Structures are given as structure tokens and as C-alpha cells.
Amino acid sequence: SSLFVNPKYAWQDLLSPGELQRLSFLRLLLRLSSFHGTIHPRVELVFLDEISSSLDVKMETKMYEYLLGENLTLISIGHRSS
């Protein structure tokens, strides 16, 4: 799908760090949902590098709770103890 093709825009010049992180998370969610009912293998391992550093703790908690509910293996790199 064209959603996963590299954009023609330099998003890092247009969006704030928090917006970029939300966009990355949304792309992950869409990627996870695109495998339901298809012949493609399900995503089971997700690498998260500073995915929530510009998010508040409440939003970070919601994000991780959702991913854990999807029964994924997560490798997360961050500076927060949470």
C-alpha cells in the first residue's frame, strides 16, 4: 500500500517531535491491522526507539498498554523509567 512508501516531504521539517512520534505510532497500528485476514505474516516483534520521549506519561502508558494487549514482543529504548 502507498501508506508505507517513503513520503516526498521531509516530515521532520513540517511536524514537531511529538507529532512525528504520533505519526510513527499510527503507522505501526496501521501496519498491525493490515495483516488481519491476509496471507502476510503477523508482526510479532516491534523495536521502539525513543517512541514516547515527546509524549506525556499518560499517552505513553496508553500506547504501551495497547501494544502489550496485541501480544507483541517489544524492545523499547528510552530515557524514562516508565
HTML snippet that shows the backbone in 3Dmol.js (N, CA, C, O; Angstrom):
<script src="https://3Dmol.org/build/3Dmol-min.js"></script>
<div id="view" style="width:600px;height:400px;position:relative"></div>
<script>
const pdb = `
ATOM      1  N   SER A   1       0.832  -1.178   0.000  1.00  0.00           N
ATOM      2  CA  SER A   1       0.000   0.000   0.000  1.00  0.00           C
ATOM      3  C   SER A   1       0.876   1.240   0.000  1.00  0.00           C
ATOM      4  O   SER A   1       2.004   1.202   0.492  1.00  0.00           O
ATOM      5  N   SER A   2       0.380   2.318  -0.535  1.00  0.00           N
ATOM      6  CA  SER A   2       1.161   3.549  -0.655  1.00  0.00           C
ATOM      7  C   SER A   2       1.417   4.210   0.692  1.00  0.00           C
ATOM      8  O   SER A   2       2.263   5.099   0.786  1.00  0.00           O
ATOM      9  N   LEU A   3       0.710   3.798   1.730  1.00  0.00           N
ATOM     10  CA  LEU A   3       0.919   4.364   3.063  1.00  0.00           C
ATOM     11  C   LEU A   3       2.325   4.097   3.577  1.00  0.00           C
ATOM     12  O   LEU A   3       2.860   4.883   4.359  1.00  0.00           O
ATOM     13  N   PHE A   4       2.927   2.995   3.144  1.00  0.00           N
ATOM     14  CA  PHE A   4       4.220   2.596   3.668  1.00  0.00           C
ATOM     15  C   PHE A   4       5.370   2.958   2.735  1.00  0.00           C
ATOM     16  O   PHE A   4       6.503   2.529   2.953  1.00  0.00           O
ATOM     17  N   VAL A   5       5.090   3.739   1.707  1.00  0.00           N
ATOM     18  CA  VAL A   5       6.119   4.227   0.801  1.00  0.00           C
ATOM     19  C   VAL A   5       6.685   5.507   1.399  1.00  0.00           C
ATOM     20  O   VAL A   5       5.956   6.293   2.005  1.00  0.00           O
ATOM     21  N   ASN A   6       7.989   5.713   1.225  1.00  0.00           N
ATOM     22  CA  ASN A   6       8.600   6.930   1.760  1.00  0.00           C
ATOM     23  C   ASN A   6       7.929   8.170   1.172  1.00  0.00           C
ATOM     24  O   ASN A   6       7.751   8.259  -0.043  1.00  0.00           O
ATOM     25  N   PRO A   7       7.561   9.113   2.015  1.00  0.00           N
ATOM     26  CA  PRO A   7       6.886  10.319   1.533  1.00  0.00           C
ATOM     27  C   PRO A   7       7.833  11.222   0.755  1.00  0.00           C
ATOM     28  O   PRO A   7       9.053  11.130   0.893  1.00  0.00           O
ATOM     29  N   LYS A   8       7.259  12.091  -0.060  1.00  0.00           N
ATOM     30  CA  LYS A   8       8.048  13.046  -0.837  1.00  0.00           C
ATOM     31  C   LYS A   8       8.409  14.266  -0.011  1.00  0.00           C
ATOM     32  O   LYS A   8       9.172  15.119  -0.463  1.00  0.00           O
ATOM     33  N   TYR A   9       7.870  14.356   1.193  1.00  0.00           N
ATOM     34  CA  TYR A   9       8.091  15.512   2.057  1.00  0.00           C
ATOM     35  C   TYR A   9       9.076  15.167   3.155  1.00  0.00           C
ATOM     36  O   TYR A   9       9.176  14.013   3.571  1.00  0.00           O
ATOM     37  N   ALA A  10       9.802  16.166   3.624  1.00  0.00           N
ATOM     38  CA  ALA A  10      10.673  15.990   4.782  1.00  0.00           C
ATOM     39  C   ALA A  10       9.827  16.262   6.019  1.00  0.00           C
ATOM     40  O   ALA A  10       9.796  17.384   6.524  1.00  0.00           O
ATOM     41  N   TRP A  11       9.131  15.217   6.510  1.00  0.00           N
ATOM     42  CA  TRP A  11       8.193  15.382   7.613  1.00  0.00           C
ATOM     43  C   TRP A  11       8.848  15.992   8.839  1.00  0.00           C
ATOM     44  O   TRP A  11       8.202  16.731   9.582  1.00  0.00           O
ATOM     45  N   GLN A  12      10.136  15.688   9.064  1.00  0.00           N
ATOM     46  CA  GLN A  12      10.815  16.240  10.236  1.00  0.00           C
ATOM     47  C   GLN A  12      10.925  17.764  10.164  1.00  0.00           C
ATOM     48  O   GLN A  12      11.151  18.412  11.186  1.00  0.00           O
ATOM     49  N   ASP A  13      10.770  18.340   8.978  1.00  0.00           N
ATOM     50  CA  ASP A  13      10.787  19.796   8.832  1.00  0.00           C
ATOM     51  C   ASP A  13       9.399  20.403   8.988  1.00  0.00           C
ATOM     52  O   ASP A  13       9.272  21.612   9.184  1.00  0.00           O
ATOM     53  N   LEU A  14       8.362  19.583   8.904  1.00  0.00           N
ATOM     54  CA  LEU A  14       6.987  20.067   8.948  1.00  0.00           C
ATOM     55  C   LEU A  14       6.276  19.790  10.267  1.00  0.00           C
ATOM     56  O   LEU A  14       5.377  20.532  10.662  1.00  0.00           O
ATOM     57  N   LEU A  15       6.683  18.719  10.946  1.00  0.00           N
ATOM     58  CA  LEU A  15       5.981  18.294  12.155  1.00  0.00           C
ATOM     59  C   LEU A  15       6.877  18.423  13.382  1.00  0.00           C
ATOM     60  O   LEU A  15       8.102  18.353  13.277  1.00  0.00           O
ATOM     61  N   SER A  16       6.266  18.611  14.530  1.00  0.00           N
ATOM     62  CA  SER A  16       7.005  18.666  15.790  1.00  0.00           C
ATOM     63  C   SER A  16       7.456  17.252  16.167  1.00  0.00           C
ATOM     64  O   SER A  16       6.934  16.278  15.623  1.00  0.00           O
ATOM     65  N   PRO A  17       8.418  17.122  17.088  1.00  0.00           N
ATOM     66  CA  PRO A  17       8.832  15.778  17.520  1.00  0.00           C
ATOM     67  C   PRO A  17       7.669  14.936  18.051  1.00  0.00           C
ATOM     68  O   PRO A  17       7.595  13.742  17.761  1.00  0.00           O
ATOM     69  N   GLY A  18       6.780  15.528  18.807  1.00  0.00           N
ATOM     70  CA  GLY A  18       5.614  14.803  19.307  1.00  0.00           C
ATOM     71  C   GLY A  18       4.702  14.340  18.191  1.00  0.00           C
ATOM     72  O   GLY A  18       4.182  13.224  18.226  1.00  0.00           O
ATOM     73  N   GLU A  19       4.505  15.203  17.193  1.00  0.00           N
ATOM     74  CA  GLU A  19       3.671  14.824  16.048  1.00  0.00           C
ATOM     75  C   GLU A  19       4.319  13.694  15.250  1.00  0.00           C
ATOM     76  O   GLU A  19       3.630  12.789  14.781  1.00  0.00           O
ATOM     77  N   LEU A  20       5.641  13.746  15.096  1.00  0.00           N
ATOM     78  CA  LEU A  20       6.344  12.675  14.394  1.00  0.00           C
ATOM     79  C   LEU A  20       6.211  11.351  15.131  1.00  0.00           C
ATOM     80  O   LEU A  20       6.043  10.304  14.507  1.00  0.00           O
ATOM     81  N   GLN A  21       6.287  11.394  16.451  1.00  0.00           N
ATOM     82  CA  GLN A  21       6.140  10.167  17.232  1.00  0.00           C
ATOM     83  C   GLN A  21       4.733   9.610  17.117  1.00  0.00           C
ATOM     84  O   GLN A  21       4.553   8.397  17.001  1.00  0.00           O
ATOM     85  N   ARG A  22       3.742  10.476  17.148  1.00  0.00           N
ATOM     86  CA  ARG A  22       2.353  10.010  16.991  1.00  0.00           C
ATOM     87  C   ARG A  22       2.143   9.421  15.604  1.00  0.00           C
ATOM     88  O   ARG A  22       1.460   8.408  15.450  1.00  0.00           O
ATOM     89  N   LEU A  23       2.729  10.055  14.599  1.00  0.00           N
ATOM     90  CA  LEU A  23       2.617   9.550  13.232  1.00  0.00           C
ATOM     91  C   LEU A  23       3.278   8.181  13.113  1.00  0.00           C
ATOM     92  O   LEU A  23       2.731   7.286  12.469  1.00  0.00           O
ATOM     93  N   SER A  24       4.436   8.011  13.720  1.00  0.00           N
ATOM     94  CA  SER A  24       5.122   6.713  13.698  1.00  0.00           C
ATOM     95  C   SER A  24       4.287   5.645  14.380  1.00  0.00           C
ATOM     96  O   SER A  24       4.188   4.521  13.888  1.00  0.00           O
ATOM     97  N   PHE A  25       3.687   5.990  15.512  1.00  0.00           N
ATOM     98  CA  PHE A  25       2.840   5.032  16.222  1.00  0.00           C
ATOM     99  C   PHE A  25       1.611   4.682  15.385  1.00  0.00           C
ATOM    100  O   PHE A  25       1.217   3.517  15.323  1.00  0.00           O
ATOM    101  N   LEU A  26       1.010   5.669  14.748  1.00  0.00           N
ATOM    102  CA  LEU A  26      -0.143   5.416  13.885  1.00  0.00           C
ATOM    103  C   LEU A  26       0.238   4.490  12.731  1.00  0.00           C
ATOM    104  O   LEU A  26      -0.524   3.587  12.386  1.00  0.00           O
ATOM    105  N   ARG A  27       1.395   4.703  12.140  1.00  0.00           N
ATOM    106  CA  ARG A  27       1.849   3.822  11.064  1.00  0.00           C
ATOM    107  C   ARG A  27       2.032   2.392  11.570  1.00  0.00           C
ATOM    108  O   ARG A  27       1.713   1.436  10.862  1.00  0.00           O
ATOM    109  N   LEU A  28       2.540   2.244  12.788  1.00  0.00           N
ATOM    110  CA  LEU A  28       2.663   0.911  13.380  1.00  0.00           C
ATOM    111  C   LEU A  28       1.288   0.273  13.550  1.00  0.00           C
ATOM    112  O   LEU A  28       1.097  -0.893  13.207  1.00  0.00           O
ATOM    113  N   LEU A  29       0.332   1.034  14.079  1.00  0.00           N
ATOM    114  CA  LEU A  29      -1.024   0.499  14.265  1.00  0.00           C
ATOM    115  C   LEU A  29      -1.637   0.070  12.940  1.00  0.00           C
ATOM    116  O   LEU A  29      -2.264  -0.986  12.851  1.00  0.00           O
ATOM    117  N   LEU A  30      -1.457   0.884  11.920  1.00  0.00           N
ATOM    118  CA  LEU A  30      -1.993   0.541  10.604  1.00  0.00           C
ATOM    119  C   LEU A  30      -1.302  -0.697  10.036  1.00  0.00           C
ATOM    120  O   LEU A  30      -1.937  -1.539   9.401  1.00  0.00           O
ATOM    121  N   ARG A  31      -0.020  -0.794  10.269  1.00  0.00           N
ATOM    122  CA  ARG A  31       0.733  -1.962   9.809  1.00  0.00           C
ATOM    123  C   ARG A  31       0.233  -3.228  10.512  1.00  0.00           C
ATOM    124  O   ARG A  31       0.061  -4.268   9.877  1.00  0.00           O
ATOM    125  N   LEU A  32       0.004  -3.134  11.809  1.00  0.00           N
ATOM    126  CA  LEU A  32      -0.506  -4.280  12.555  1.00  0.00           C
ATOM    127  C   LEU A  32      -1.889  -4.683  12.055  1.00  0.00           C
ATOM    128  O   LEU A  32      -2.173  -5.871  11.906  1.00  0.00           O
ATOM    129  N   SER A  33      -2.742  -3.709  11.797  1.00  0.00           N
ATOM    130  CA  SER A  33      -4.108  -4.017  11.368  1.00  0.00           C
ATOM    131  C   SER A  33      -4.160  -4.503   9.924  1.00  0.00           C
ATOM    132  O   SER A  33      -5.122  -5.169   9.540  1.00  0.00           O
ATOM    133  N   SER A  34      -3.156  -4.188   9.119  1.00  0.00           N
ATOM    134  CA  SER A  34      -3.179  -4.588   7.708  1.00  0.00           C
ATOM    135  C   SER A  34      -2.945  -6.078   7.527  1.00  0.00           C
ATOM    136  O   SER A  34      -3.194  -6.613   6.447  1.00  0.00           O
ATOM    137  N   PHE A  35      -2.468  -6.760   8.571  1.00  0.00           N
ATOM    138  CA  PHE A  35      -2.206  -8.185   8.457  1.00  0.00           C
ATOM    139  C   PHE A  35      -3.396  -9.042   8.831  1.00  0.00           C
ATOM    140  O   PHE A  35      -3.385 -10.245   8.569  1.00  0.00           O
ATOM    141  N   HIS A  36      -4.424  -8.463   9.436  1.00  0.00           N
ATOM    142  CA  HIS A  36      -5.597  -9.243   9.825  1.00  0.00           C
ATOM    143  C   HIS A  36      -6.344  -9.694   8.574  1.00  0.00           C
ATOM    144  O   HIS A  36      -6.753  -8.873   7.754  1.00  0.00           O
ATOM    145  N   GLY A  37      -6.514 -10.992   8.439  1.00  0.00           N
ATOM    146  CA  GLY A  37      -7.272 -11.531   7.314  1.00  0.00           C
ATOM    147  C   GLY A  37      -6.503 -11.582   6.009  1.00  0.00           C
ATOM    148  O   GLY A  37      -7.117 -11.736   4.953  1.00  0.00           O
ATOM    149  N   THR A  38      -5.184 -11.457   6.038  1.00  0.00           N
ATOM    150  CA  THR A  38      -4.393 -11.531   4.809  1.00  0.00           C
ATOM    151  C   THR A  38      -3.441 -12.713   4.896  1.00  0.00           C
ATOM    152  O   THR A  38      -3.370 -13.397   5.917  1.00  0.00           O
ATOM    153  N   ILE A  39      -2.715 -12.943   3.819  1.00  0.00           N
ATOM    154  CA  ILE A  39      -1.739 -14.028   3.786  1.00  0.00           C
ATOM    155  C   ILE A  39      -0.384 -13.590   4.321  1.00  0.00           C
ATOM    156  O   ILE A  39       0.520 -14.415   4.455  1.00  0.00           O
ATOM    157  N   HIS A  40      -0.227 -12.312   4.627  1.00  0.00           N
ATOM    158  CA  HIS A  40       1.036 -11.804   5.139  1.00  0.00           C
ATOM    159  C   HIS A  40       1.261 -12.279   6.575  1.00  0.00           C
ATOM    160  O   HIS A  40       0.307 -12.420   7.340  1.00  0.00           O
ATOM    161  N   PRO A  41       2.510 -12.523   6.937  1.00  0.00           N
ATOM    162  CA  PRO A  41       2.777 -12.934   8.320  1.00  0.00           C
ATOM    163  C   PRO A  41       2.486 -11.807   9.304  1.00  0.00           C
ATOM    164  O   PRO A  41       2.661 -10.631   8.987  1.00  0.00           O
ATOM    165  N   ARG A  42       2.050 -12.171  10.472  1.00  0.00           N
ATOM    166  CA  ARG A  42       1.728 -11.196  11.507  1.00  0.00           C
ATOM    167  C   ARG A  42       3.015 -10.638  12.107  1.00  0.00           C
ATOM    168  O   ARG A  42       3.990 -11.364  12.300  1.00  0.00           O
ATOM    169  N   VAL A  43       3.003  -9.345  12.398  1.00  0.00           N
ATOM    170  CA  VAL A  43       4.131  -8.723  13.075  1.00  0.00           C
ATOM    171  C   VAL A  43       4.137  -9.212  14.517  1.00  0.00           C
ATOM    172  O   VAL A  43       3.114  -9.140  15.198  1.00  0.00           O
ATOM    173  N   GLU A  44       5.267  -9.703  14.984  1.00  0.00           N
ATOM    174  CA  GLU A  44       5.359 -10.215  16.352  1.00  0.00           C
ATOM    175  C   GLU A  44       6.415  -9.498  17.172  1.00  0.00           C
ATOM    176  O   GLU A  44       6.372  -9.537  18.402  1.00  0.00           O
ATOM    177  N   LEU A  45       7.369  -8.839  16.511  1.00  0.00           N
ATOM    178  CA  LEU A  45       8.467  -8.170  17.186  1.00  0.00           C
ATOM    179  C   LEU A  45       8.503  -6.720  16.739  1.00  0.00           C
ATOM    180  O   LEU A  45       8.529  -6.433  15.543  1.00  0.00           O
ATOM    181  N   VAL A  46       8.503  -5.792  17.714  1.00  0.00           N
ATOM    182  CA  VAL A  46       8.490  -4.362  17.404  1.00  0.00           C
ATOM    183  C   VAL A  46       9.636  -3.685  18.157  1.00  0.00           C
ATOM    184  O   VAL A  46       9.768  -3.837  19.372  1.00  0.00           O
ATOM    185  N   PHE A  47      10.457  -2.942  17.426  1.00  0.00           N
ATOM    186  CA  PHE A  47      11.522  -2.136  18.017  1.00  0.00           C
ATOM    187  C   PHE A  47      11.029  -0.707  18.154  1.00  0.00           C
ATOM    188  O   PHE A  47      10.568  -0.116  17.177  1.00  0.00           O
ATOM    189  N   LEU A  48      11.119  -0.147  19.342  1.00  0.00           N
ATOM    190  CA  LEU A  48      10.657   1.211  19.626  1.00  0.00           C
ATOM    191  C   LEU A  48      11.846   2.024  20.139  1.00  0.00           C
ATOM    192  O   LEU A  48      12.329   1.790  21.247  1.00  0.00           O
ATOM    193  N   ASP A  49      12.312   2.968  19.344  1.00  0.00           N
ATOM    194  CA  ASP A  49      13.463   3.783  19.715  1.00  0.00           C
ATOM    195  C   ASP A  49      12.998   5.200  20.011  1.00  0.00           C
ATOM    196  O   ASP A  49      12.694   5.967  19.098  1.00  0.00           O
ATOM    197  N   GLU A  50      12.944   5.541  21.293  1.00  0.00           N
ATOM    198  CA  GLU A  50      12.517   6.880  21.727  1.00  0.00           C
ATOM    199  C   GLU A  50      11.131   7.238  21.181  1.00  0.00           C
ATOM    200  O   GLU A  50      10.880   8.388  20.820  1.00  0.00           O
ATOM    201  N   ILE A  51      10.250   6.266  21.124  1.00  0.00           N
ATOM    202  CA  ILE A  51       8.928   6.474  20.536  1.00  0.00           C
ATOM    203  C   ILE A  51       8.037   7.378  21.378  1.00  0.00           C
ATOM    204  O   ILE A  51       7.067   7.937  20.866  1.00  0.00           O
ATOM    205  N   SER A  52       8.349   7.529  22.655  1.00  0.00           N
ATOM    206  CA  SER A  52       7.437   8.287  23.513  1.00  0.00           C
ATOM    207  C   SER A  52       8.102   9.444  24.250  1.00  0.00           C
ATOM    208  O   SER A  52       7.513   9.990  25.183  1.00  0.00           O
ATOM    209  N   SER A  53       9.307   9.829  23.857  1.00  0.00           N
ATOM    210  CA  SER A  53      10.030  10.872  24.604  1.00  0.00           C
ATOM    211  C   SER A  53       9.335  12.236  24.560  1.00  0.00           C
ATOM    212  O   SER A  53       9.499  13.037  25.481  1.00  0.00           O
ATOM    213  N   SER A  54       8.572  12.507  23.518  1.00  0.00           N
ATOM    214  CA  SER A  54       7.863  13.792  23.435  1.00  0.00           C
ATOM    215  C   SER A  54       6.395  13.681  23.829  1.00  0.00           C
ATOM    216  O   SER A  54       5.628  14.632  23.673  1.00  0.00           O
ATOM    217  N   LEU A  55       6.010  12.517  24.341  1.00  0.00           N
ATOM    218  CA  LEU A  55       4.632  12.311  24.779  1.00  0.00           C
ATOM    219  C   LEU A  55       4.555  12.437  26.291  1.00  0.00           C
ATOM    220  O   LEU A  55       5.544  12.216  26.989  1.00  0.00           O
ATOM    221  N   ASP A  56       3.386  12.791  26.796  1.00  0.00           N
ATOM    222  CA  ASP A  56       3.235  12.794  28.249  1.00  0.00           C
ATOM    223  C   ASP A  56       3.109  11.356  28.747  1.00  0.00           C
ATOM    224  O   ASP A  56       2.844  10.446  27.962  1.00  0.00           O
ATOM    225  N   VAL A  57       3.296  11.155  30.028  1.00  0.00           N
ATOM    226  CA  VAL A  57       3.309   9.815  30.615  1.00  0.00           C
ATOM    227  C   VAL A  57       1.973   9.102  30.408  1.00  0.00           C
ATOM    228  O   VAL A  57       1.949   7.892  30.183  1.00  0.00           O
ATOM    229  N   LYS A  58       0.868   9.837  30.481  1.00  0.00           N
ATOM    230  CA  LYS A  58      -0.457   9.230  30.297  1.00  0.00           C
ATOM    231  C   LYS A  58      -0.594   8.639  28.887  1.00  0.00           C
ATOM    232  O   LYS A  58      -1.080   7.520  28.723  1.00  0.00           O
ATOM    233  N   MET A  59      -0.162   9.398  27.874  1.00  0.00           N
ATOM    234  CA  MET A  59      -0.245   8.919  26.495  1.00  0.00           C
ATOM    235  C   MET A  59       0.732   7.759  26.275  1.00  0.00           C
ATOM    236  O   MET A  59       0.420   6.802  25.567  1.00  0.00           O
ATOM    237  N   GLU A  60       1.901   7.855  26.881  1.00  0.00           N
ATOM    238  CA  GLU A  60       2.877   6.775  26.778  1.00  0.00           C
ATOM    239  C   GLU A  60       2.303   5.479  27.358  1.00  0.00           C
ATOM    240  O   GLU A  60       2.450   4.411  26.764  1.00  0.00           O
ATOM    241  N   THR A  61       1.657   5.577  28.510  1.00  0.00           N
ATOM    242  CA  THR A  61       1.055   4.408  29.157  1.00  0.00           C
ATOM    243  C   THR A  61       0.000   3.782  28.259  1.00  0.00           C
ATOM    244  O   THR A  61      -0.033   2.561  28.103  1.00  0.00           O
ATOM    245  N   LYS A  62      -0.855   4.595  27.670  1.00  0.00           N
ATOM    246  CA  LYS A  62      -1.893   4.085  26.772  1.00  0.00           C
ATOM    247  C   LYS A  62      -1.277   3.368  25.575  1.00  0.00           C
ATOM    248  O   LYS A  62      -1.751   2.310  25.161  1.00  0.00           O
ATOM    249  N   MET A  63      -0.222   3.952  25.027  1.00  0.00           N
ATOM    250  CA  MET A  63       0.432   3.380  23.864  1.00  0.00           C
ATOM    251  C   MET A  63       0.998   1.993  24.178  1.00  0.00           C
ATOM    252  O   MET A  63       0.776   1.038  23.434  1.00  0.00           O
ATOM    253  N   TYR A  64       1.735   1.896  25.293  1.00  0.00           N
ATOM    254  CA  TYR A  64       2.327   0.608  25.660  1.00  0.00           C
ATOM    255  C   TYR A  64       1.263  -0.407  26.061  1.00  0.00           C
ATOM    256  O   TYR A  64       1.395  -1.587  25.736  1.00  0.00           O
ATOM    257  N   GLU A  65       0.223   0.016  26.751  1.00  0.00           N
ATOM    258  CA  GLU A  65      -0.855  -0.914  27.117  1.00  0.00           C
ATOM    259  C   GLU A  65      -1.500  -1.508  25.868  1.00  0.00           C
ATOM    260  O   GLU A  65      -1.796  -2.702  25.822  1.00  0.00           O
ATOM    261  N   TYR A  66      -1.713  -0.677  24.871  1.00  0.00           N
ATOM    262  CA  TYR A  66      -2.299  -1.186  23.631  1.00  0.00           C
ATOM    263  C   TYR A  66      -1.382  -2.224  22.982  1.00  0.00           C
ATOM    264  O   TYR A  66      -1.832  -3.302  22.596  1.00  0.00           O
ATOM    265  N   LEU A  67      -0.095  -1.893  22.865  1.00  0.00           N
ATOM    266  CA  LEU A  67       0.837  -2.813  22.223  1.00  0.00           C
ATOM    267  C   LEU A  67       0.965  -4.118  22.994  1.00  0.00           C
ATOM    268  O   LEU A  67       1.044  -5.187  22.389  1.00  0.00           O
ATOM    269  N   LEU A  68       0.986  -4.046  24.314  1.00  0.00           N
ATOM    270  CA  LEU A  68       1.068  -5.260  25.111  1.00  0.00           C
ATOM    271  C   LEU A  68      -0.194  -6.105  24.951  1.00  0.00           C
ATOM    272  O   LEU A  68      -0.135  -7.334  24.992  1.00  0.00           O
ATOM    273  N   GLY A  69      -1.325  -5.446  24.769  1.00  0.00           N
ATOM    274  CA  GLY A  69      -2.581  -6.152  24.532  1.00  0.00           C
ATOM    275  C   GLY A  69      -2.622  -6.866  23.189  1.00  0.00           C
ATOM    276  O   GLY A  69      -3.440  -7.762  22.980  1.00  0.00           O
ATOM    277  N   GLU A  70      -1.743  -6.469  22.283  1.00  0.00           N
ATOM    278  CA  GLU A  70      -1.665  -7.102  20.963  1.00  0.00           C
ATOM    279  C   GLU A  70      -0.771  -8.336  20.973  1.00  0.00           C
ATOM    280  O   GLU A  70      -0.554  -8.963  19.936  1.00  0.00           O
ATOM    281  N   ASN A  71      -0.253  -8.680  22.152  1.00  0.00           N
ATOM    282  CA  ASN A  71       0.598  -9.864  22.306  1.00  0.00           C
ATOM    283  C   ASN A  71       1.844  -9.790  21.420  1.00  0.00           C
ATOM    284  O   ASN A  71       2.175 -10.741  20.711  1.00  0.00           O
ATOM    285  N   LEU A  72       2.525  -8.649  21.473  1.00  0.00           N
ATOM    286  CA  LEU A  72       3.748  -8.428  20.713  1.00  0.00           C
ATOM    287  C   LEU A  72       4.956  -8.519  21.631  1.00  0.00           C
ATOM    288  O   LEU A  72       4.847  -8.311  22.840  1.00  0.00           O
ATOM    289  N   THR A  73       6.089  -8.825  21.057  1.00  0.00           N
ATOM    290  CA  THR A  73       7.348  -8.715  21.772  1.00  0.00           C
ATOM    291  C   THR A  73       7.886  -7.322  21.477  1.00  0.00           C
ATOM    292  O   THR A  73       8.073  -6.955  20.317  1.00  0.00           O
ATOM    293  N   LEU A  74       8.134  -6.545  22.531  1.00  0.00           N
ATOM    294  CA  LEU A  74       8.594  -5.163  22.368  1.00  0.00           C
ATOM    295  C   LEU A  74      10.027  -5.032  22.850  1.00  0.00           C
ATOM    296  O   LEU A  74      10.395  -5.555  23.902  1.00  0.00           O
ATOM    297  N   ILE A  75      10.821  -4.332  22.074  1.00  0.00           N
ATOM    298  CA  ILE A  75      12.141  -3.889  22.503  1.00  0.00           C
ATOM    299  C   ILE A  75      12.081  -2.374  22.442  1.00  0.00           C
ATOM    300  O   ILE A  75      12.007  -1.785  21.364  1.00  0.00           O
ATOM    301  N   SER A  76      12.114  -1.746  23.617  1.00  0.00           N
ATOM    302  CA  SER A  76      11.901  -0.308  23.703  1.00  0.00           C
ATOM    303  C   SER A  76      13.138   0.370  24.302  1.00  0.00           C
ATOM    304  O   SER A  76      13.663  -0.060  25.330  1.00  0.00           O
ATOM    305  N   ILE A  77      13.582   1.418  23.648  1.00  0.00           N
ATOM    306  CA  ILE A  77      14.714   2.219  24.117  1.00  0.00           C
ATOM    307  C   ILE A  77      14.179   3.578  24.495  1.00  0.00           C
ATOM    308  O   ILE A  77      13.472   4.207  23.709  1.00  0.00           O
ATOM    309  N   GLY A  78      14.507   4.045  25.700  1.00  0.00           N
ATOM    310  CA  GLY A  78      14.023   5.346  26.137  1.00  0.00           C
ATOM    311  C   GLY A  78      14.786   5.813  27.365  1.00  0.00           C
ATOM    312  O   GLY A  78      15.598   5.080  27.929  1.00  0.00           O
ATOM    313  N   HIS A  79      14.511   7.036  27.765  1.00  0.00           N
ATOM    314  CA  HIS A  79      15.188   7.619  28.919  1.00  0.00           C
ATOM    315  C   HIS A  79      14.328   7.618  30.172  1.00  0.00           C
ATOM    316  O   HIS A  79      14.845   7.830  31.269  1.00  0.00           O
ATOM    317  N   ARG A  80      13.053   7.390  30.038  1.00  0.00           N
ATOM    318  CA  ARG A  80      12.155   7.366  31.188  1.00  0.00           C
ATOM    319  C   ARG A  80      12.185   6.022  31.886  1.00  0.00           C
ATOM    320  O   ARG A  80      12.410   4.991  31.251  1.00  0.00           O
ATOM    321  N   SER A  81      11.965   6.027  33.162  1.00  0.00           N
ATOM    322  CA  SER A  81      11.897   4.762  33.882  1.00  0.00           C
ATOM    323  C   SER A  81      10.615   3.991  33.553  1.00  0.00           C
ATOM    324  O   SER A  81      10.550   2.774  33.727  1.00  0.00           O
ATOM    325  N   SER A  82       9.596   4.719  33.075  1.00  0.00           N
ATOM    326  CA  SER A  82       8.330   4.066  32.735  1.00  0.00           C
ATOM    327  C   SER A  82       8.501   3.230  31.472  1.00  0.00           C
ATOM    328  O   SER A  82       7.549   2.598  31.016  1.00  0.00           O
TER     329      SER A  82
END
`;
const viewer = $3Dmol.createViewer("view");
viewer.addModel(pdb, "pdb");
viewer.setStyle({}, {cartoon: {color: "spectrum"}});
viewer.zoomTo();
viewer.render();
</script>
